[in-house]
Structures are given as structure tokens and as C-alpha cells.
Amino acid sequence: MQKAAGATGSKAGPTGSKGSGGGGRRQATKAKLYEAAVTLIAEQGFSATTVDEIAERAGVAKGTVYYNFASKAELFEELLRYGVGLLTESLRTAAEETAREGGTKVAALDAMIRAGLDFIATYPSFTQLYVAELWRTGRAWQSTLLVVRQQAVAVVEGVLREGVETGELSEEIDIPLTAAALVGMVLVAALDWQAFQPERSIDEVHAALSRLLQGRVAGG
């Protein structure tokens, strides 16, 4: 998927890990197709983007697209799975690393905010598509989108639930709604940052969202 200029690092994901032999080559080809598709669809929309254009942008034959995906719609559906899978894994890793270091649940949530911002800075085109698709109805992949969204939110829910159970967080917290609000806050704030306040650094954005977290969830 398209990366922001200056973004560092690349995150392995559910279909992005290296393999051996034909499996590894096929995953590399799929990654090229995902990157081409997300860039083109972000530029001109799903309906206007053709399989020919995706193949040309990926540097492969048109038949290669259909070898890996039955249709353009299936490619896009799998792109959503792939991208949100990367986001989910980055959130989970942030929480687990904080736990290994003995950090609090609030610290884990803060680390997840930073991980989310890093992901969005690395994959801005995908994030724009993902947020746009959340508000559309009647799409063939709507059920898939709801499933993968819940997977990402569930990671945040888990940390909140553990915080309530250990007494670190208030029992009055509405866990599902708070988790969805935190994920939404990061997505919307990051898109606003990139579109309207690009002069701000990621550290500034993280600091602002961290203060919101401390005030609303931690009660500071």
C-alpha cells in the first residue's frame, strides 16, 4: 500500500509476511496489486478504476490479477482485510510490548494511539479509503468491512476490560463504545492532521490525543 513520504519502517501483516517458493512470490504479487489498487482507487474512485489500470500500475499482466482474485471487487475486499489486519496487528503489538515492559493499561492505550498514528502516516491512501467505506452502504464487501473493523476495535476493548478488572479504570466505562471512540478519534484526527494541518509533527498530534486519553479515560 502507498506510504507517506518520509515514513519509516514497514509492518509485516497477515498476508505480507515473507514466504518460501511460490507462496512467497504469490504474496509479493498480491502486495503489488494491493498497492496499485489502493493508490488508483484513492485517486479516481472504485467504479472508475479498471482491472487493466491496476495491472499496469502493479507491473503485471491482466491475467495475473484474475489468477489471484476472481474480480476487482474481490481484490478490494481482500485489500480491506489486508490493511485492517495490518492496523490490528500494530495495535496488538503496541499493547503487548507495553505489558512486557510493565506499563499500565493507560500506557498501553497511549502506545496504541501512537501505533495507530504511525500506521496512518505510513498508509494514508488506505486509511482514506477505509474511513470512506465505513460510511457507504450497499457495497458487496460491507459485511467484511464490519468484521475487520470489529477485530481492530476488539484489541482496544481487551485492554480497557483488563483495566476495569484490575481496578485501574472505572467500572463506569462503557467498554465497547469507548473502544470505538478511541479508534475513531485516532482515524479522524490523523486524517484531519494530514489534510489540514500537515505542518504538525506526529509527536505533536500524539501529544494532543494523549492528553485527551489521560483526561477522559484515565480521569487525570
Disulfide bonds with the S-S distance in Angstrom:
none
